[in-house]
């Protein structure tokens, strides 16, 4: 293993092109780790909140009480989706069309609104994950670019010194190879974290889809004109 002082002196002695590549990889790594830690805690909190909200919504005596129970969690995605669907439902309820027509429209309308609400929340939660995928795919090639650049410089130095001795070639090549290693150091955690976080995001989406289904079921059971029954809300 290269001692720390040797490593830093090697970086300091590298060509400008290699140093620029290493600085770029360092910034990518810093930003990717920031995203990893933030999304890890965000997804864990959101998953627990959504799972808890789904349970209290189903246990509530009616739709209104269910939405109130879900809304007790500040920033709950279920509350946002539910309120969006209720708003659209009220618009349809006030629409100047006959009740039979409303009954035919309500289910498809609410499905579209709920799907849109779930998709919006998934888009919001999944923002920045694409950067992890970019790091996972691009950083090894960026590191390889730095390696190629460094080796080109090393061979150029050989030509100028007119000596192919190992002592002449080794420092330039070792400096160049560092960029490939750093590229892999950036890519591997980003790949693992991206797949892990994507799986957690899928768990959140499953709970939200379940909530959307439970919401539709409550509308059919509790709203007389939506279900076509004679029972009043």
Buried (B, 14 or more C-beta within 10 A) or exposed (E): EEEEEEEEEBBEEBBEBBBEBBEBBEEBBEBBBEBBEEBBEBBEEBBEBBBBBBEBBBEBEEBEEBBBBBBEBEEBBBBBBBBBBBEBBEEBEEEEEEEEEBBEBBBEBBBEBBEBBBEBBBEEBBEBBEBBBBBBEBBBEBBBBBBBBBBBBBBEBBEEEEEEEEEBBEBBBBBBBBBBEBBBBBBBBBBEBBEBBBEBBEBBBBBBBBBBEBBBEBBBBBBBBBBEEEEEE
